[in-house]
């Protein structure tokens, strides 16, 4: 039983998976923020062009 508990404590496979998930989440947040910013800027430009054409 003690050996099983020592192997469980020393196992780091789950930690690596969690680290990759955190990195992927961070990258996803950056992508969503960038796309949202570009979308707002394009919307403003299109509105400016639309009002200038009227």
C-alpha positions as MATLAB code, in Angstrom:
seq = 'XXXXXXXXXXXXXXXXXXXXXXXXXXXXXXXXXXXXXXXXXXXXXXXXXXXXXX';
ca = [
       0.000    0.000    0.000;
       2.824    2.358    0.848;
       4.529    1.711   -2.484;
       1.288    2.441   -4.331;
       0.883    5.725   -2.475;
       4.504    6.722   -3.233;
       4.000    5.994   -6.950;
       0.809    8.073   -6.939;
       2.550   11.052   -5.319;
       5.558   10.859   -7.682;
       3.439   10.585  -10.853;
       3.531   13.892  -12.795;
       1.639   12.911  -15.965;
      -1.515   14.739  -14.919;
       0.415   17.914  -14.131;
       1.741   18.069  -17.685;
      -1.753   17.727  -19.137;
      -3.046   20.481  -16.877;
      -0.184   22.765  -17.920;
      -1.008   22.207  -21.598;
      -4.677   22.958  -20.912;
      -3.757   26.213  -19.176;
      -1.524   27.242  -22.087;
      -4.259   26.408  -24.611;
      -6.794   28.392  -22.564;
      -4.476   31.412  -22.475;
      -3.922   31.277  -26.220;
      -7.676   30.957  -26.783;
      -8.386   34.023  -24.661;
      -5.798   36.032  -26.604;
      -7.305   34.960  -29.936;
     -10.869   35.808  -28.859;
      -9.760   39.217  -27.563;
      -7.867   40.018  -30.775;
     -10.729   38.957  -33.042;
     -13.207   40.944  -30.953;
     -11.026   44.056  -31.186;
     -10.650   43.726  -34.946;
     -14.396   43.187  -35.313;
     -15.198   46.346  -33.375;
     -12.674   48.366  -35.397;
     -14.083   47.071  -38.688;
     -17.638   47.788  -37.561;
     -16.683   51.371  -36.766;
     -14.995   51.801  -40.152;
     -18.000   50.403  -42.020;
     -20.334   52.715  -40.098;
     -18.125   55.712  -40.932;
     -18.089   54.773  -44.621;
     -21.848   54.217  -44.612;
     -22.572   57.611  -43.106;
     -20.177   59.376  -45.449;
     -21.866   57.808  -48.495;
     -25.345   58.955  -47.475;
];
